[in-house]
C-alpha cells in the first residue's frame, strides 16, 4: 500500500497535467498552420516562413532566463495563469495579422507567454511529486507536452480545411484560455523562503559556464527539428501527401512513447553514448526525409528522426548537470533551455534562407549537417565530463527536469 506522502496521482497533480494538455494543444495547432498562412495569405516566401516561425523563440529566449526567478519569488500560479493568458491574447492578435509585422509581433508575444507557462507548470509538476517518484511525474508531464504536440497539429489541419485560418486561431486561443481557467484552480506550491543566490552571494547566474558546451551540442542537434516542423507542412505537397497533420502526429506519438517507455535509457547509457546515439539517429532520419522524396520516405524518416530527438534533451541535460552543485542547478537548466529556444529561432531563419535558395530538401540536409557537427564536438571532447562514468545522482536530476516545449 502506498503511503499518503508517496502518492503521485492526486487531484492536484492530475489538474496540472490537464492544464498542460490544454495549453500544448493551443501551441501544437500553430505548428502546421503558420507556415501555410504565411505563404497563402501573406504571400511570403521561405525566408518569411522562417522569420514567422523563429520569432516565437525570440520571446521565449527573452523571458526564459528570468521566469525561474519570477516563479521562485512570486509563485508558480502567476506564471501558469499569466503565461496562458498571454498566449491566448497572442493567438487572438493573429486574427488581425494582415502583414508580417503583426504576425511576428503576435508570435514574439506568444513566445513570452510560453516561457512563463512552461517554467511555472513544469516546476509545479516536480513540486507536487514525491521525491522518489519525480522521474515518473515527468513521464506523465510528457503526456501533456507530447500529447499536445501530437494531436494539436492534427486538429489544426482538420480545422483549417479550405484555408479557414480564423477558425484555427480562435480555437487555439480557446485552448490557451481553457489552460488559464484550469490554472486558476491549481494550488500554489511555492515554499516560503529566501530567494536563491549564487555561490558566494549575489544574484544567480543567467548563463552557467559549465552548461555552455552541452547547450551548444543541443543547439546543433535541434536545428534540424526547427527545419522539420517549419517545412514539412509545405514539403508534403511536393511529394503528394495531402497534409502534414498525420506526419506530425506520428512524430509526436513516437517521441511520447519513447519518453515514457525509455525514460531511464539516458541514465543507464550515460551522456556520451545516449547523446551520440540521439544525434546519429536523428540525423539519419532527417537525411531519409530529404533524400527519399516519397510518402514512404517521409514517414520512415520521421519515425527514425523522432527516435533520435526523443533522447537528445535528457542526454544533454545529464551532461550539463554533472558535478553541478544543487544550489546552482537552476542556472545550468536555464542555460541549456536557452540554447533550446535559440536553436528553434536561429534554425528557422537560417534554414528558411537555405530553403529559399535551394528548396526544402536542402533545408533538411542543413539540419543533418548541424547534427553531425554536434556529434563531432561531443565525441571530440568539447565537454570532458561526457567521458566520465555516469553520475547517477546527476542523471536522475536531469530526468526530473522538465523539457522545453516542442517548437512551433
Order of alpha helices (4+ residues) and beta strands (2+ residues): alpha-alpha-alpha-alpha-alpha-alpha-alpha-alpha-alpha-alpha-alpha-alpha-alpha-alpha
